[in-house]
Amino acid sequence: MTIYPVLFGYRDLIAGNGFVAFVKADGRALLSEEDGGCWFYGVNPGGMAGGGKNREDAAREFKKSYLSVLFDIAAEARTFADFKAEVDAFFGEINRPTEREWSLAHQAVRRGDLTDLTLPRVKIEDRPTSISVAMVHEATAEPTTNQFDELSAAA
């Protein structure tokens, strides 16, 4: 098993009950390459994961897990303020055991003991962990507007 500390940046528009919000997240995850597959485990936010046959599949499932939480929060929030408070709380949850593994892997990268030429290197000081939630439009939006990306074979 090989693990890598990764940083992710997501920028999403999320429709809620009477609002559309722009959610900008810069978080941390632990990439674990295991026999037969890959997993992304959330550090900030914690409590989410995504797995697949390869990194691309795992990254897609991780993002889907993240969006699922945002979509659920949007569906339950009565107001933008409620949505923002719940997203802030969700993002503030830290998976402490995974954070410890992430820190050890990060130290190995900094020492030069762990490298991956396929991943661009970004200093954590240049992309600190953060979340921002801003209303972009107060409208007749509703959570059913939120949809996952799809790919299908044409028949």
Secondary structure, 3 states (H helix, E strand, C coil): CEEEEEEEEEEEEEECCCEEEEEEEEEEEEEEEECCEEEEEEEECCCCEEEECCHHHHHHHHHHHHHHHHHHHHHHCCCHHHHHHHHHHHHHCCCHHHHHHHHHHHHHHHHCCCCCCCCCCCCCCCCCCEEEEEEEEECCCCHHHCCCCCCCCCC
